[in-house]
Amino acid sequence: AAGKTIETISSYLSYEPALVRVMPNINATIGASMSAYCANGRVSAEQKAFVAKLCSSIGEAVELDEKFFSAFGVIGGAFAYMFIDELARGGVKIGMNKQVALKVAAQTVLGSAKMIAESGEHPYALVDKVCSPGGTTIEGVAALNENGFANAVMQAVTATYEKDLKLSGK
């Protein structure tokens, strides 16, 4: 329910209950969601703890100020799937079987995400560790940069965010 705030939900009710807004992502179907939640002022600490525990049963959870829900929906969306598929298509382009390429790409992204989450290292510090001087990986990083990778991602995030704000009437 992109753009549907606690205020919007409350406007449909004839009373003011303790109200929590939760936004999981599709990965909840495999217990690996990143879910965000926010609450109105009537929600107790005990109720918030219950919501956090409930959300954690399908992955990770974070309490966010509702003003960040639009940004959360953007970052927690479909872009990672697209990146994995494009990596695999690159593998196909150079002769790899698509299913094998998908497996390699998906596991690499999964491992990379885990490495960032568990190591606390900045993603570009890890990129730097992988890029040997004059090596193959730095060539690919340079090609991504030359072809607007960072800009394309930033534009996708911005466009999605603006659409979410439009849906919420902001």
Buried (B, 14 or more C-beta within 10 A) or exposed (E): EBBBBBEEBEEEEEEEEEBBBEBBBEBBEEEBBBBBBBBBEEBEEEEBEEBBEBBEEBBEBEEBEBEEBBBBBBBBBEBBEEBBBEBBBEBBEEEBEEEEBBEBBBEEBEEBEEEBEEEEEEEEEBEEEEBEEEEEEBEEBEEEEEEEEEEEEEEBBEEBBEBBEEEBEE
